[in-house]
Amino acid sequence: MDTQNIQSIGQLKGFEPIEPIRPWNSLQDIHKTDKEENEAVASFTNIFKDAVSQVYEMQADVEEKQYLLSTGQLDDAHTLPIAEAKAALSVSVLIGLRNKAVEAYNEFMKMNV
């Protein structure tokens, strides 16, 4: 690759340059404080809370559309299958998050201290 192609790749949106490898003594600065760790745990917890609440919202939307369709109040019947697909996708995402969390926990349990 020539220099012009390498520079154009670096200018693509979403790509950031790789930081150089730091010496061991500068890695000591990376350790997080208790406040930063609590924030990380809180954000991790919020991810699951948001996923669960999204599943509940999507399921409530499906139930509402099912009721409206069964009572003849829903004008466009195609919104029900769309809502059902969204609900199924949100459940799949939640299950995937759960599986990855359990997998990560199991990997931590395998580590020797």
Accessible surface in RSA format (square Angstrom, percent):
REM  Atomic radii and reference values for relative SASA: ProtOr
REM  Chains: A
REM  Algorithm: Lee & Richards
REM  Probe-radius: 1.40
REM  Slices: 20
REM RES _ NUM      All-atoms   Total-Side   Main-Chain    Non-polar    All polar
REM                ABS   REL    ABS   REL    ABS   REL    ABS   REL    ABS   REL
RES MET A   1   169.89  88.0  89.76  59.4  80.13 190.8  84.66  72.0  85.23 112.9
RES ASP A   2    79.76  55.9  67.76  67.4  12.00  28.4  46.09 108.5  33.66  33.6
RES THR A   3    93.78  66.7  89.80  91.0   3.98   9.5  53.64  72.0  40.14  60.7
RES GLN A   4   134.90  75.4 130.53  95.4   4.37  10.4  38.98  83.0  95.92  72.7
RES ASN A   5    71.78  49.5  71.71  69.3   0.08   0.2   6.55  15.8  65.23  63.1
RES ILE A   6   100.45  57.2  96.51  71.9   3.94   9.5  96.79  69.7   3.66   9.9
RES GLN A   7   109.10  61.0 101.70  74.3   7.40  17.6  34.94  74.4  74.16  56.2
RES SER A   8    54.39  46.0  49.50  66.1   4.89  11.3  39.76  84.7  14.63  20.5
RES ILE A   9    71.40  40.6  71.06  52.9   0.34   0.8  71.40  51.4   0.00   0.0
RES GLY A  10    49.93  61.6   0.00   N/A  49.93  61.6  32.99  90.5  16.94  37.9
RES GLN A  11   149.52  83.6 117.34  85.8  32.19  76.6  46.06  98.1 103.46  78.5
RES LEU A  12    94.49  52.6  88.17  63.1   6.32  15.9  90.59  63.6   3.90  10.5
RES LYS A  13   202.23  98.7 170.53 104.6  31.70  75.5 121.67 109.5  80.55  85.8
RES GLY A  14    75.91  93.6   0.00   N/A  75.91  93.6  39.58 108.6  36.34  81.4
RES PHE A  15   125.86  63.0 111.88  69.3  13.99  36.4 113.43  68.8  12.43  35.6
RES GLU A  16   150.71  86.5 126.96  96.1  23.75  56.5  41.70  80.6 109.02  89.0
RES PRO A  17   122.56  89.3  99.48  90.7  23.09  83.9 111.08  91.7  11.49  71.4
RES ILE A  18   169.73  96.6 139.75 104.1  29.97  72.2 144.61 104.1  25.11  68.2
RES GLU A  19   119.77  68.8 104.35  78.9  15.41  36.7  47.52  91.9  72.25  59.0
RES PRO A  20   115.34  84.1  99.68  90.9  15.66  56.9 110.55  91.3   4.78  29.7
RES ILE A  21   173.84  98.9 143.89 107.2  29.95  72.2 149.71 107.8  24.13  65.5
RES ARG A  22   106.35  44.7  93.56  47.7  12.79  30.5  27.30  37.3  79.04  47.9
RES PRO A  23    92.79  67.6  79.65  72.6  13.13  47.7  92.13  76.1   0.65   4.0
RES TRP A  24   185.18  74.3 176.09  85.2   9.10  21.4 158.39  84.5  26.79  43.5
RES ASN A  25   111.46  76.9  99.24  95.9  12.23  29.4  38.78  93.3  72.68  70.3
RES SER A  26    31.75  26.8  27.53  36.7   4.22   9.7  31.12  66.3   0.63   0.9
RES LEU A  27    63.27  35.2  59.20  42.4   4.07  10.2  59.36  41.7   3.91  10.5
RES GLN A  28    81.87  45.8  70.67  51.7  11.19  26.7  38.15  81.2  43.72  33.2
RES ASP A  29   120.59  84.5  88.44  88.0  32.15  76.0  35.77  84.2  84.82  84.6
RES ILE A  30    93.69  53.3  78.82  58.7  14.86  35.8  85.09  61.3   8.59  23.3
RES HIS A  31   136.36  74.5 116.65  81.1  19.71  50.4  86.31  88.9  50.05  58.2
RES LYS A  32   119.57  58.3 100.55  61.7  19.02  45.3  60.58  54.5  58.99  62.8
RES THR A  33    82.74  58.8  74.96  76.0   7.78  18.5  78.38 105.3   4.36   6.6
RES ASP A  34   112.19  78.6 106.99 106.5   5.19  12.3  31.50  74.1  80.68  80.5
RES LYS A  35   147.63  72.0 142.23  87.3   5.39  12.8  88.97  80.1  58.66  62.5
RES GLU A  36    85.41  49.0  80.97  61.3   4.44  10.6  27.61  53.4  57.80  47.2
RES GLU A  37    85.87  49.3  84.41  63.9   1.45   3.5  23.72  45.9  62.15  50.7
RES ASN A  38   100.74  69.5  95.28  92.1   5.46  13.1  25.10  60.4  75.64  73.1
RES GLU A  39    96.23  55.2  89.67  67.8   6.56  15.6  43.43  84.0  52.80  43.1
RES ALA A  40    42.40  39.0  32.37  50.0  10.04  22.8  38.37  54.0   4.03  10.7
RES VAL A  41    97.43  64.1  95.45  86.4   1.98   4.8  97.40  84.6   0.03   0.1
RES ALA A  42    49.75  45.7  43.32  66.9   6.43  14.6  49.70  70.0   0.06   0.2
RES SER A  43    60.23  50.9  56.97  76.0   3.26   7.5  42.28  90.0  17.95  25.1
RES PHE A  44   110.83  55.4 109.82  68.0   1.01   2.6 110.83  67.2   0.00   0.0
RES THR A  45    53.92  38.4  50.71  51.4   3.22   7.7  39.33  52.8  14.59  22.1
RES ASN A  46    73.70  50.8  73.57  71.1   0.13   0.3  16.12  38.8  57.58  55.7
RES ILE A  47    86.50  49.2  82.64  61.6   3.86   9.3  84.97  61.2   1.53   4.2
RES PHE A  48    47.31  23.7  47.13  29.2   0.19   0.5  47.31  28.7   0.00   0.0
RES LYS A  49   130.89  63.9 123.22  75.6   7.67  18.3  76.22  68.6  54.66  58.2
RES ASP A  50    92.50  64.8  89.58  89.2   2.93   6.9  27.69  65.2  64.82  64.6
RES ALA A  51    12.07  11.1   6.60  10.2   5.47  12.4  10.69  15.1   1.38   3.7
RES VAL A  52    58.05  38.2  58.05  52.6   0.00   0.0  58.05  50.4   0.00   0.0
RES SER A  53    50.09  42.3  47.02  62.8   3.07   7.1  37.86  80.6  12.23  17.1
RES GLN A  54    85.58  47.9  84.67  61.9   0.91   2.2  14.32  30.5  71.26  54.0
RES VAL A  55    24.63  16.2  24.07  21.8   0.56   1.4  24.07  20.9   0.56   1.5
RES TYR A  56   154.50  72.1 150.37  85.6   4.13  10.7 103.66  77.9  50.83  62.7
RES GLU A  57   115.59  66.4 105.67  79.9   9.92  23.6  43.86  84.8  71.73  58.6
RES MET A  58    44.79  23.2  44.15  29.2   0.64   1.5  37.80  32.1   6.99   9.3
RES GLN A  59    78.62  44.0  78.62  57.5   0.00   0.0  30.77  65.5  47.85  36.3
RES ALA A  60    58.33  53.6  50.60  78.1   7.73  17.6  53.41  75.2   4.91  13.0
RES ASP A  61    45.39  31.8  42.39  42.2   3.00   7.1  17.36  40.9  28.03  27.9
RES VAL A  62     6.93   4.6   6.93   6.3   0.00   0.0   6.93   6.0   0.00   0.0
RES GLU A  63    97.12  55.8  91.11  68.9   6.01  14.3  30.33  58.7  66.79  54.5
RES GLU A  64   100.65  57.8  93.13  70.5   7.52  17.9  32.89  63.6  67.76  55.3
RES LYS A  65    46.89  22.9  46.89  28.8   0.00   0.0  11.43  10.3  35.46  37.8
RES GLN A  66    80.06  44.8  75.50  55.2   4.56  10.9  23.28  49.6  56.78  43.1
RES TYR A  67   133.48  62.3 128.31  73.0   5.17  13.4  94.83  71.3  38.64  47.6
RES LEU A  68    42.96  23.9  42.96  30.7   0.00   0.0  42.96  30.2   0.00   0.0
RES LEU A  69    72.15  40.2  60.69  43.4  11.46  28.8  60.84  42.7  11.31  30.4
RES SER A  70    93.57  79.1  51.69  69.0  41.88  96.5  51.81 110.3  41.76  58.5
RES THR A  71    65.38  46.5  31.87  32.3  33.50  79.8  40.68  54.6  24.69  37.3
RES GLY A  72    63.60  78.4   0.00   N/A  63.60  78.4  32.93  90.4  30.67  68.7
RES GLN A  73   109.27  61.1  82.49  60.3  26.79  63.8  35.91  76.4  73.36  55.6
RES LEU A  74    29.62  16.5  15.01  10.7  14.60  36.7  15.46  10.9  14.15  38.1
RES ASP A  75   146.44 102.6 107.40 106.9  39.04  92.3  37.22  87.6 109.22 108.9
RES ASP A  76    58.00  40.6  52.65  52.4   5.35  12.7  23.96  56.4  34.04  34.0
RES ALA A  77    57.85  53.2  49.71  76.7   8.14  18.5  49.88  70.2   7.97  21.1
RES HIS A  78   111.29  60.8 104.13  72.4   7.16  18.3  73.98  76.2  37.31  43.4
RES THR A  79    29.91  21.3  28.82  29.2   1.09   2.6  29.19  39.2   0.71   1.1
RES LEU A  80    21.12  11.8  21.12  15.1   0.00   0.0  21.12  14.8   0.00   0.0
RES PRO A  81    75.78  55.2  69.82  63.6   5.96  21.7  71.03  58.6   4.75  29.5
RES ILE A  82    88.56  50.4  85.70  63.8   2.86   6.9  88.44  63.7   0.13   0.3
RES ALA A  83     3.53   3.2   1.37   2.1   2.16   4.9   3.05   4.3   0.48   1.3
RES GLU A  84    72.32  41.5  66.70  50.5   5.63  13.4  26.00  50.3  46.32  37.8
RES ALA A  85    63.63  58.5  51.04  78.8  12.59  28.6  59.03  83.1   4.60  12.2
RES LYS A  86   110.37  53.8 106.14  65.1   4.24  10.1  53.37  48.0  57.01  60.7
RES ALA A  87     8.32   7.6   8.16  12.6   0.15   0.4   8.32  11.7   0.00   0.0
RES ALA A  88    60.57  55.7  50.73  78.3   9.84  22.4  58.52  82.4   2.05   5.4
RES LEU A  89   118.50  66.0 115.10  82.3   3.40   8.5 118.06  82.9   0.44   1.2
RES SER A  90    10.51   8.9   3.13   4.2   7.39  17.0   8.14  17.3   2.38   3.3
RES VAL A  91    60.54  39.8  60.54  54.8   0.00   0.0  60.54  52.6   0.00   0.0
RES SER A  92    64.85  54.8  53.56  71.5  11.29  26.0  27.50  58.6  37.34  52.3
RES VAL A  93    81.15  53.4  73.93  66.9   7.22  17.4  80.25  69.7   0.89   2.4
RES LEU A  94    38.87  21.6  38.87  27.8   0.00   0.0  38.87  27.3   0.00   0.0
RES ILE A  95    77.47  44.1  77.28  57.6   0.19   0.5  77.47  55.8   0.00   0.0
RES GLY A  96    31.40  38.7   0.00   N/A  31.40  38.7  30.93  84.9   0.47   1.1
RES LEU A  97    55.69  31.0  52.67  37.7   3.02   7.6  53.13  37.3   2.56   6.9
RES ARG A  98   129.38  54.3 128.65  65.6   0.74   1.8  54.81  74.9  74.57  45.2
RES ASN A  99    69.90  48.2  64.70  62.5   5.20  12.5  24.56  59.1  45.34  43.8
RES LYS A 100   135.35  66.0 131.94  81.0   3.41   8.1  89.00  80.1  46.35  49.4
RES ALA A 101    30.93  28.4  19.01  29.3  11.93  27.1  25.53  36.0   5.40  14.3
RES VAL A 102    76.82  50.5  75.10  68.0   1.72   4.1  76.82  66.7   0.00   0.0
RES GLU A 103    93.47  53.7  89.67  67.8   3.79   9.0  31.68  61.3  61.79  50.4
RES ALA A 104    46.19  42.5  40.07  61.8   6.12  13.9  45.82  64.5   0.37   1.0
RES TYR A 105   132.29  61.8 129.56  73.7   2.74   7.1  98.31  73.9  33.98  41.9
RES ASN A 106    68.81  47.5  67.52  65.3   1.29   3.1  15.06  36.2  53.76  52.0
RES GLU A 107    89.31  51.3  87.70  66.3   1.61   3.8  31.46  60.9  57.85  47.2
RES PHE A 108   134.36  67.2 123.43  76.5  10.93  28.4 123.43  74.8  10.93  31.3
RES MET A 109   125.10  64.8  99.44  65.8  25.66  61.1  83.30  70.8  41.80  55.4
RES LYS A 110   149.59  73.0 121.81  74.7  27.78  66.1  85.20  76.7  64.40  68.6
RES MET A 111   118.59  61.4  99.22  65.7  19.36  46.1  79.54  67.6  39.05  51.7
RES ASN A 112   151.15 104.2 117.65 113.7  33.50  80.7  34.03  81.9 117.13 113.2
RES VAL A 113   195.51 128.7 124.41 112.6  71.10 171.3 149.94 130.3  45.57 123.6
END  Absolute sums over single chains surface
CHAIN  1 A     9997.2       8657.2       1340.0       6242.9       3754.4
END  Absolute sums over all chains
TOTAL          9997.2       8657.2       1340.0       6242.9       3754.4
